């Protein structure tokens, strides 16, 4: 059996040419020696050989290899088109994911500026609070927390004022509660919120924990391998089409053209 369609076509053409030559030679010999039974028998034997060989080639064509290859190419073409669509969609997804990471990192940069500003404001408030405590301690001569010093001051002041209403007392108590909440607020902002943000996103040295636990693993273990895989798959499809699909399709087209020529020849000469 031929190794490929091109070889089959070449041998068939040679067979036809050889057959035509053999018939011509035999006919010439027969014409020159019409009365020779031996020449006639030789001529018939040559014709039978050619008929048998041509019959075997026709039987081989009836196997339907061309149709099998054509159907296989059609099936693979549909599969590769689906793969190309999938590759394009996954590449779009990777691009979107990379842009999302870039946007997230840009948001972290903006957030760091805000965190630094809040940390500075909390530090300033803490310094001012301590300065106010120092002033109150200097004024009353008793080392107490600022809220307690203010509460003691208001209680002492209000006790010396006759006919003090409840509204004034509630106002003084609210002011004391406000001052008392300031240290807790500073502690919550600096020791909890800012510390966790810095530990997670803004390490002073080296990579932040978010990079080590989320961004780098997804980038290194997912996005980059996926991009390489898609590139390799695209190259494989291109190579398959270039080295197999196109040559086979070209060979099938050539076989179809030769078969048409053979059919026309047989019809023309009633072979």
DRENROSE-977169 format. One line per field, with one value per residue (C-alpha): residue in three letters; x, y, z. Coordinates in Angstrom, 1 decimal. Example, Ala and Ser with C-alpha at 12.3 -4.5 7.8 and 13.67 -1.06 7.14 Angstrom:
code = (ala, ser) .
px = (12.3, 13.7) .
py = (-4.5, -1.1) .
pz = (7.8, 7.1) .
END
This chain:
code = (unk, unk, unk, unk, unk, unk, unk, unk, unk, unk, unk, unk, unk, unk, unk, unk, unk, unk, unk, unk, unk, unk, unk, unk, unk, unk, unk, unk, unk, unk, unk, unk, unk, unk, unk, unk, unk, unk, unk, unk, unk, unk, unk, unk, unk, unk, unk, unk, unk, unk, unk, unk, unk, unk, unk, unk, unk, unk, unk, unk, unk, unk, unk, unk, unk, unk, unk, unk, unk, unk, unk, unk, unk, unk, unk, unk, unk, unk, unk, unk, unk, unk, unk, unk, unk, unk, unk, unk, unk, unk, unk, unk, unk, unk, unk, unk, unk, unk, unk, unk, unk, unk, unk, unk, unk, unk, unk, unk, unk, unk, unk, unk, unk, unk, unk, unk, unk, unk, unk, unk, unk, unk, unk, unk, unk, unk, unk, unk, unk, unk, unk, unk, unk, unk, unk, unk, unk, unk, unk, unk, unk, unk, unk, unk, unk, unk, unk, unk, unk, unk, unk, unk, unk, unk, unk, unk, unk, unk, unk, unk, unk, unk, unk, unk, unk, unk, unk, unk, unk, unk, unk, unk, unk, unk, unk, unk, unk, unk, unk, unk, unk, unk, unk, unk, unk, unk, unk, unk, unk, unk, unk, unk, unk, unk, unk, unk, unk, unk, unk, unk, unk, unk, unk, unk, unk, unk, unk, unk, unk, unk, unk, unk, unk, unk, unk, unk, unk, unk, unk, unk, unk, unk, unk, unk, unk, unk, unk, unk, unk, unk, unk, unk, unk, unk, unk, unk, unk, unk, unk, unk, unk, unk, unk, unk, unk, unk, unk, unk, unk, unk, unk, unk, unk, unk, unk, unk, unk, unk, unk, unk, unk, unk, unk, unk, unk, unk, unk, unk, unk, unk, unk) .
px = (0.0, 1.4, 2.9, 1.0, -1.5, 1.3, 3.1, -0.2, -0.8, 2.7, 2.6, -0.9, 0.3, 3.4, 1.2, -1.1, 1.9, 3.6, 0.4, -0.1, 3.5, 3.2, 0.0, 1.6, 4.6, 2.4, 0.1, 3.1, 4.4, 1.0, 0.6, 4.0, 3.3, -0.5, -0.2, 1.9, -0.1, 2.8, 2.7, -1.0, -0.7, 2.0, -0.1, -3.0, -0.8, 0.5, -3.0, -4.2, -1.3, -2.3, -6.0, -5.1, -2.9, -5.3, -8.1, -6.0, -5.5, -9.2, -10.0, -7.6, -9.4, -12.7, -11.3, -12.3, -9.1, -9.7, -13.1, -11.6, -8.9, -11.2, -13.7, -10.8, -9.5, -13.0, -13.4, -10.0, -10.7, -13.8, -11.8, -9.0, -11.4, -12.9, -9.4, -8.5, -11.6, -10.8, -7.3, -8.5, -11.0, -8.4, -5.9, -8.5, -9.2, -5.5, -5.2, -8.2, -6.7, -3.4, -5.1, -7.1, -3.8, -2.3, -5.4, -5.3, -1.6, -2.3, -5.1, -2.6, -0.3, -3.1, -4.1, -0.6, -0.6, -3.9, -2.6, 0.5, -1.6, -3.9, -0.9, 0.5, -2.8, -3.2, 0.4, -0.3, -3.5, -1.7, 1.0, -1.5, -3.5, -0.3, 0.5, -3.0, -2.5, 0.7, -1.0, -3.8, -1.4, 0.5, -2.6, -4.2, -1.0, -2.4, -1.1, -4.3, -5.4, -6.7, -10.3, -10.3, -8.6, -11.2, -14.0, -12.5, -12.2, -15.8, -17.1, -15.1, -16.2, -19.9, -20.0, -19.1, -21.8, -25.3, -28.4, -26.4, -28.9, -28.9, -28.2, -24.9, -23.9, -24.8, -22.8, -19.8, -20.2, -20.4, -17.2, -15.5, -16.7, -15.4, -12.0, -12.0, -12.7, -9.8, -7.0, -9.1, -9.6, -5.9, -5.1, -7.6, -6.4, -2.6, -2.4, -5.2, -6.2, -2.8, -0.7, -2.8, -2.7, 1.0, 1.6, -0.6, 0.1, 3.0, 6.0, 8.8, 11.3, 10.9, 7.7, 4.4, 2.4, -0.2, 2.5, 3.8, 0.4, -1.8, -0.3, 2.9, 1.4, -1.4, 1.0, 3.8, 1.7, -1.4, -1.1, 2.4, 2.1, -1.3, 0.2, 3.0, 0.6, -1.7, 1.4, 2.6, -0.9, -1.2, 2.2, 1.2, -2.0, 0.0, 2.6, -0.1, -1.9, 1.3, 3.0, -0.1, -3.4, -2.3, -0.1, -2.8, -5.5, -3.3, -2.7, -6.4, -7.1, -4.4, -5.8, -9.3, -8.0, -6.1, -9.2, -11.2, -8.7, -8.8, -12.6, -12.6, -9.9, -11.9, -15.1, -13.3, -11.7, -14.4, -11.8) .
py = (0.0, 3.5, 5.5, 8.7, 10.0, 11.7, 8.4, 6.7, 9.3, 9.0, 5.3, 5.4, 7.8, 5.7, 2.6, 4.2, 5.5, 2.1, 0.3, 2.5, 1.9, -1.8, -2.0, 0.1, -2.2, -5.3, -3.9, -3.1, -6.6, -8.0, -6.0, -7.1, -10.8, -11.1, -14.8, -15.6, -17.4, -16.9, -13.1, -13.0, -15.0, -12.8, -9.8, -11.2, -12.1, -8.5, -7.1, -9.4, -8.3, -4.7, -5.4, -7.2, -4.4, -1.7, -3.7, -3.9, -0.1, 0.4, -2.0, -0.1, 3.2, 1.6, 1.2, 4.9, 6.2, 9.6, 9.9, 8.7, 11.3, 14.0, 13.3, 13.1, 16.5, 17.9, 16.6, 17.9, 21.2, 21.6, 20.5, 22.9, 25.8, 25.1, 24.9, 28.2, 29.8, 28.4, 29.7, 33.1, 33.2, 32.0, 34.6, 37.3, 36.0, 36.0, 39.6, 40.6, 38.9, 40.6, 44.0, 43.3, 42.5, 45.7, 47.6, 45.9, 46.8, 50.4, 50.5, 49.2, 52.1, 54.6, 52.8, 53.0, 56.8, 56.9, 54.6, 56.7, 59.8, 58.2, 56.9, 60.4, 61.9, 59.3, 60.1, 63.8, 63.3, 61.1, 63.7, 66.4, 64.3, 63.7, 67.4, 68.2, 65.7, 67.4, 70.8, 69.6, 67.9, 71.1, 73.1, 70.9, 69.3, 65.8, 63.1, 61.6, 60.5, 63.4, 62.3, 61.7, 65.1, 66.8, 65.0, 66.0, 69.6, 69.8, 68.3, 70.7, 73.6, 72.7, 72.1, 75.7, 77.0, 77.2, 76.2, 74.1, 72.4, 68.8, 69.9, 71.4, 68.3, 66.1, 68.3, 68.0, 64.3, 63.9, 65.9, 63.7, 60.5, 62.0, 62.6, 59.2, 57.6, 59.2, 56.9, 53.8, 55.2, 55.8, 52.3, 50.7, 52.7, 52.2, 48.8, 47.0, 48.7, 50.2, 47.3, 44.7, 46.7, 47.1, 43.5, 42.4, 44.9, 47.3, 45.5, 47.9, 45.5, 42.6, 41.5, 42.0, 39.0, 39.6, 39.2, 36.0, 34.4, 35.6, 37.6, 35.7, 32.2, 33.1, 34.8, 32.2, 29.1, 30.0, 32.9, 32.4, 28.6, 29.1, 31.7, 29.3, 26.4, 28.5, 29.6, 25.9, 24.8, 27.5, 26.5, 22.9, 23.6, 25.8, 23.0, 20.4, 22.5, 23.4, 19.9, 17.6, 19.3, 21.4, 18.7, 16.1, 18.4, 19.3, 15.7, 14.9, 17.8, 16.4, 12.9, 14.3, 16.1, 13.0, 10.8, 13.3, 13.1, 9.2, 9.3, 11.6, 9.5, 6.3, 7.9, 9.4, 6.1, 3.8, 2.0) .
pz = (0.0, -0.8, 2.1, 1.2, -1.4, -3.4, -3.9, -4.9, -7.6, -8.9, -9.2, -10.9, -13.5, -14.1, -14.3, -16.9, -18.9, -18.7, -19.6, -22.6, -23.7, -23.2, -25.2, -27.9, -28.1, -28.0, -30.6, -32.9, -32.4, -33.1, -36.3, -37.6, -36.9, -37.1, -38.0, -34.9, -32.2, -29.8, -30.3, -29.8, -26.6, -25.3, -26.1, -24.1, -21.2, -21.0, -21.2, -18.4, -16.2, -16.8, -16.2, -12.9, -11.7, -12.6, -10.9, -7.7, -7.8, -8.3, -5.5, -3.3, -4.1, -3.1, 0.4, 0.8, 2.4, 0.8, 2.5, 5.8, 5.6, 4.5, 7.4, 9.9, 8.7, 9.0, 12.5, 13.5, 11.9, 14.1, 17.2, 16.5, 15.9, 19.3, 20.8, 19.2, 20.6, 24.1, 23.8, 22.9, 25.8, 28.3, 27.1, 27.5, 31.0, 31.9, 30.5, 32.6, 35.7, 35.2, 34.9, 38.0, 39.9, 38.6, 39.7, 43.1, 43.6, 42.5, 45.1, 47.8, 46.9, 47.4, 50.6, 52.0, 51.5, 53.5, 56.2, 56.6, 57.0, 59.5, 61.5, 61.5, 62.7, 65.4, 66.6, 66.6, 68.6, 71.1, 71.6, 72.1, 74.5, 76.6, 76.4, 77.7, 80.5, 81.4, 81.5, 83.7, 86.1, 86.3, 87.0, 89.6, 91.0, 90.9, 88.5, 87.2, 83.7, 81.7, 81.7, 85.5, 86.0, 83.9, 85.7, 89.1, 87.8, 86.7, 89.9, 92.0, 89.8, 89.7, 93.5, 94.0, 91.7, 93.3, 91.4, 88.8, 86.4, 85.2, 81.6, 82.6, 84.6, 81.6, 79.3, 81.7, 81.9, 78.1, 77.8, 80.3, 78.4, 75.1, 76.6, 78.2, 74.8, 73.0, 74.4, 73.5, 70.0, 69.5, 70.8, 68.4, 65.4, 66.0, 67.7, 65.7, 62.4, 61.4, 62.7, 60.8, 57.7, 57.9, 58.7, 55.8, 53.1, 54.0, 55.5, 56.1, 54.6, 52.2, 50.6, 52.2, 53.4, 50.8, 48.1, 49.7, 50.4, 47.5, 44.7, 44.0, 44.2, 41.8, 39.4, 39.6, 39.9, 37.8, 35.5, 34.1, 33.6, 32.0, 29.6, 28.7, 28.2, 25.9, 23.9, 23.6, 22.6, 20.0, 18.5, 18.5, 16.5, 14.1, 13.6, 13.1, 10.5, 8.7, 8.7, 8.4, 7.6, 4.7, 3.1, 3.4, 2.1, -0.8, -1.6, -1.4, -3.8, -6.2, -6.0, -6.8, -9.8, -11.1, -10.5, -12.6, -15.4, -15.3, -15.4, -18.4, -20.1, -19.6, -20.8, -23.9, -24.9, -23.5, -21.3) .
END
